[in-house]
Amino acid sequence: MKKQILYTTAFDELNALVHINEAEKGKLYYCPQCKEKFKLNKSGKTGKGSKRPYFSHIRNTPNCKPETVLHYSFKRKVVELLENHLSDKNAFMINWTCSSCSNINNANLLAKVVTVREEYNLGFCQPDIALLDAEGKVIIVIEIVVTHFPEERVTQYYRENNII
């Protein structure tokens, strides 16, 4: 018996990313990675003994891995979130602790950003998300890490080009 892989996100008929909690019976759903049809497994029952809702492939696809779907789904949601903040002219506050001085800092991630790009080709590398300023220069990149960190040569490229 083949192991069935459970997914929590899918594309709907309009190519919008849908989380399992918003999925409705009777609608068509597709895998975010391989685009094959998904089956919605959602009983509507809650509480002890009920099964967690999930999407699954109708036909198993050997090259479609949950890590890839998770990576893609999270990346799409981050892009949507950042684009919504930009269009609404809302700040996107982040907090971090400096690894050199241990100071706690906070700033608006989108302060100088005018454009969000997914899988933006920088020639040397292609970050998951690139944030560009008014001159079209990449000033910040976001790498969605699921199974492995970006290669050191890529992070070195970001440092050398003053890309946060």
C-alpha positions as CSV (number, residue, x, y, z in Angstrom):
1,M,0.0,0.0,0.0
2,K,1.4,3.4,-1.0
3,K,1.7,6.0,1.7
4,Q,-0.7,8.9,1.0
5,I,0.8,12.4,1.4
6,L,-1.4,15.0,3.2
7,Y,-1.3,18.6,2.0
8,T,-2.8,21.7,3.7
9,T,-2.9,24.1,0.7
10,A,-4.1,23.9,-2.9
11,F,-5.0,26.0,-5.8
12,D,-8.6,26.6,-6.6
13,E,-10.2,27.0,-10.1
14,L,-9.2,30.7,-10.1
15,N,-5.5,29.8,-9.3
16,A,-5.8,31.2,-5.8
17,L,-4.0,29.5,-3.0
18,V,-6.5,28.0,-0.5
19,H,-5.7,26.7,3.0
20,I,-7.5,23.5,4.0
21,N,-9.6,25.4,6.6
22,E,-11.1,27.6,3.8
23,A,-11.7,24.7,1.4
24,E,-15.2,23.7,0.4
25,K,-16.7,20.4,-0.7
26,G,-17.8,20.4,-4.3
27,K,-15.0,22.7,-5.6
28,L,-12.1,21.7,-7.7
29,Y,-8.5,21.9,-6.3
30,Y,-5.1,21.4,-7.7
31,C,-1.6,20.7,-6.4
32,P,0.4,23.9,-6.1
33,Q,3.5,22.1,-7.4
34,C,2.6,19.6,-10.1
35,K,-0.9,21.1,-10.9
36,E,-2.6,17.7,-10.8
37,K,-6.1,17.4,-9.4
38,F,-6.4,17.2,-5.6
39,K,-9.1,15.4,-3.6
40,L,-10.5,17.3,-0.6
41,N,-10.7,15.1,2.5
42,K,-12.8,17.0,5.0
43,S,-15.5,15.3,7.0
44,G,-16.8,18.4,8.8
45,K,-16.6,16.5,12.1
46,T,-14.5,18.0,14.9
47,G,-13.3,16.8,18.3
48,K,-11.9,13.6,19.7
49,G,-11.6,10.9,17.1
50,S,-12.1,13.1,14.1
51,K,-9.5,13.2,11.3
52,R,-7.6,16.3,10.4
53,P,-8.8,17.7,7.0
54,Y,-6.3,17.5,4.1
55,F,-5.8,17.5,0.3
56,S,-4.3,14.6,-1.5
57,H,-3.4,13.7,-5.1
58,I,-6.1,11.8,-6.9
59,R,-3.2,9.9,-8.7
60,N,0.1,9.7,-7.0
61,T,2.8,11.8,-8.6
62,P,6.3,10.5,-7.9
63,N,8.1,13.8,-8.2
64,C,5.8,16.0,-6.2
65,K,7.1,16.2,-2.6
66,P,5.4,17.8,0.4
67,E,8.5,19.9,1.2
68,T,8.3,21.5,-2.3
69,V,4.5,22.2,-1.9
70,L,5.1,23.7,1.6
71,H,7.9,25.9,0.2
72,Y,5.8,27.1,-2.7
73,S,2.7,27.7,-0.7
74,F,4.5,29.6,2.1
75,K,6.3,31.7,-0.5
76,R,3.0,32.6,-2.3
77,K,1.4,33.6,1.0
78,V,4.4,35.8,1.9
79,V,4.3,37.5,-1.5
80,E,0.6,38.1,-1.2
81,L,1.0,39.5,2.3
82,L,3.8,41.9,1.3
83,E,2.0,43.0,-1.8
84,N,-1.1,43.8,0.2
85,H,0.9,45.8,2.7
86,L,2.5,47.8,-0.1
87,S,-0.7,48.5,-1.9
88,D,-2.4,49.5,1.3
89,K,0.7,51.6,2.3
90,N,0.9,49.7,5.6
91,A,4.2,49.2,7.4
92,F,5.5,45.7,7.8
93,M,7.3,45.8,11.1
94,I,10.1,43.2,11.9
95,N,12.1,42.7,15.0
96,W,15.6,41.2,15.4
97,T,18.5,40.9,17.7
98,C,21.9,42.0,16.3
99,S,24.3,39.0,16.3
100,S,27.2,41.4,16.9
101,C,26.0,43.7,19.6
102,S,22.9,41.9,21.0
103,N,20.8,45.1,20.6
104,I,17.1,44.5,19.9
105,N,16.1,46.3,16.7
106,N,12.8,46.9,14.8
107,A,12.1,48.5,11.4
108,N,9.6,48.6,8.6
109,L,10.7,46.0,6.2
110,L,8.9,47.8,3.3
111,A,10.2,51.3,4.1
112,K,12.1,51.7,0.8
113,V,10.3,48.9,-1.1
114,V,8.1,49.6,-4.1
115,T,7.9,46.2,-5.8
116,V,7.8,42.6,-4.6
117,R,9.0,39.9,-7.1
118,E,8.8,36.2,-6.8
119,E,11.7,34.1,-8.1
120,Y,13.5,37.2,-9.3
121,N,16.6,36.3,-11.5
122,L,19.7,38.1,-10.3
123,G,21.9,36.3,-12.8
124,F,24.0,34.7,-10.2
125,C,21.1,33.4,-8.2
126,Q,17.3,33.5,-8.0
127,P,15.9,34.4,-4.5
128,D,12.5,33.2,-3.5
129,I,11.3,36.8,-3.0
130,A,13.1,40.0,-3.9
131,L,12.1,43.4,-2.7
132,L,13.0,46.3,-5.0
133,D,13.4,50.0,-4.5
134,A,12.1,52.9,-6.7
135,E,15.1,52.5,-9.0
136,G,14.4,48.8,-9.5
137,K,17.4,47.7,-7.4
138,V,17.0,44.6,-5.2
139,I,17.5,45.8,-1.7
140,I,16.2,42.8,0.3
141,V,15.7,39.1,-0.5
142,I,13.7,36.5,1.4
143,E,14.6,32.8,1.1
144,I,12.0,30.4,2.4
145,V,13.8,27.6,4.2
146,V,12.1,24.2,4.5
147,T,14.8,21.6,4.2
148,H,18.1,23.4,3.6
149,F,19.6,26.9,3.9
150,P,20.8,28.8,0.8
151,E,24.3,27.9,-0.3
152,E,27.1,30.0,1.2
153,R,28.1,31.4,-2.2
154,V,24.6,32.8,-2.5
155,T,24.6,34.5,0.9
156,Q,28.1,35.8,0.1
157,Y,26.7,37.3,-3.1
158,Y,24.0,39.1,-1.1
159,R,26.6,40.4,1.4
160,E,28.9,41.6,-1.4
161,N,26.1,43.4,-3.2
162,N,24.6,45.0,0.0
163,I,21.4,43.0,-0.3
164,I,19.7,42.4,3.0
